[in-house]
Every structure is written in structure tokens, then in C-alpha cells.
Amino acid sequence: MNWAILEEHLLELIRRTSTDLPGDVERVLRRQRRREQPASAARWAMDMVLENIRLARQHAAPLCQDTGTLLFYCRLPVNVDPARFEKAARRAVTDATRLGILRENTVETLTGRSCSSNVGAGLPVFHFEAGNDSFLDIRLIMKGGGSENAGSQYSLPEARLKAGRDLDGVRRCVLDALVKIQGSGCAPGVLGVCVGGDRATGMEFAKRQFLRELDDASALPVLAKLERRLFREGQALRIGPMGFGGASTLLGVKLGTLCRLPASYFVSISYMCWAMRRRGIVLAPQGGIRKWLYGD
Ligand code: SF4
């Protein structure tokens, strides 16, 4: 692996992720805009979002002032050292911050002092897995703090919601979470949901749902059906863009499931704002670009 070339590719991956929203997200935003009444606050909000996207792309400027948490999902060949990869990625994040591609947006928790480079304890976040082929598959999500605040977790059964340990119980939790969000976290947004797992793996797997393109469906028919139903019922709440009221509360609902212990039944819900920054790159063993993911 040529680490200098890898760092250059990672810097470009960060630039694209920060400044250029993926085509699937923009298409759904445009579709939702058409559903809002002309001259309504909701239509105005959607116009502002789309203008924001256009300007960020035109000027190669960050899509939002909130850089968000950088989440790297990396499938590496067994002969690529994850620790060395992490070092290269941290340098790329530092460079991206210095160049203004990322705003300084990471602070030490206890002092509130800026980490200045967006690199610090626990940040950025890396998820590694060993791949079966010789290519590196690297995906990056930037997840804003406002949307992160909107996440929640339920432990079923939940008497308040009359939610039992079944998919109807899951449905009740997801709708309850959406009602509580009330458009904060910059709606319209995407719900990533994990049914099962433990408290930590459930939240992680819920976030991992954001790697899926918005128009896809779960491979499990029963979850695909619930995704469609929750999307429909979520839109019917009419919370609308930024909570202004309107047809566009959601851009998508993505459900996944993990095994659980008999004693536990968690429903973990992560929320992603309209600024769903996600890009990916596949690299050949020597560092050449094989393809970009999540294109236009
Ligand atoms: S929630 Fe999303 S759109 Fe809103 S400020 Fe944070 S990153 Fe930006």
C-alpha cells in the first residue's frame, strides 16, 4: 500500500462527502419538495435546503456548519494494517480541517476546548472489517450533532406505548421517537433502526443503516413491509421540514435486525438530518481508484 496516495484519496473522499450530497439523497429531497404546497413555509424550507446543496457543490464548500461526527466504515484486505490505515485517515482529517473542507468542530469534553484538527479521543470513528478480496472499500458518513441528539433507544415491552416484543411494538417505538423529534435535528430526515442486539451494537447497527441508498428496501420482506408502512405513517404525522408542518417529515426508514438475548428486546433508533453526507471509494491494492460509490 502506498500510504501517501491513500492519504490523498482519503482527503478527496472527505472533500466530496463534506461538500457534495449523494444523488439518491438529493433526488428524494426534490421529490419531497414537490409534495409541499406552493408558498408554504415547508416549500420555502425545502427550497433553502436545495439551494444550500447547489451552492455547496458549486463552491466546494461544506454543506453545513456542523461538520458532524466522521464515521469511517472500512473493509480492508487482510494484509493492510488497520492501525496504519487509521493513522493515514487521521492525517487526512487534519489536512481537511486545515484546508477548510471541515470546520473545526470537535472539542475536549471536560474543558470544551477545541481539538482544532477534528481529531481527538474517539474521533473520528473507525469500523474495520477484513475483506475477502484485494480491494479496499472505504465509506464515510458525516453525522451532525443535532441529528445525533434526536436518536433514542427503547427496551421492550414498553407499557406506556402498549409496545410488546414484536414488530408492532417496534412500530410503536419508531413512531413515538419521531413524534418526540418534532422536526428538530433538521427534518426531513432518515430513520435508521436496529431491532435486537444489545444497547451498544443496536445503536451502531442503527447508524449503519445510513450506508444504504434511500430507494432500497430491506432484504427481509417483513422488514421491507414495515419500512414502507413506517414511512407512510411518519409522513402522515405532518411534522414537516424543520417542524414547520407539511408533507416531508421523512426521507426514508431503514430497518435492520441483530440477534438478541432472550432477556432483551431493544429497539435502537438513529436519526439522520437532510444533510445526509455519505460517500465511498473502492481502491486497488496499490492505491489506484477503482470506483467512487454513491455517485450522482
Ligand atoms: S442536524 Fe444536520 S443539517 Fe442540522 S445543523 Fe446538524 S448537520 Fe447541519
Boltz pocket constraint, residues with backbone or C-beta under 6 A from the ligand:
constraints:
  - pocket:
      binder: B
      contacts: [[A, 64], [A, 65], [A, 66], [A, 67], [A, 68], [A, 143], [A, 144], [A, 145], [A, 146], [A, 147], [A, 185], [A, 186], [A, 273], [A, 274], [A, 275]]
      max_distance: 6.0
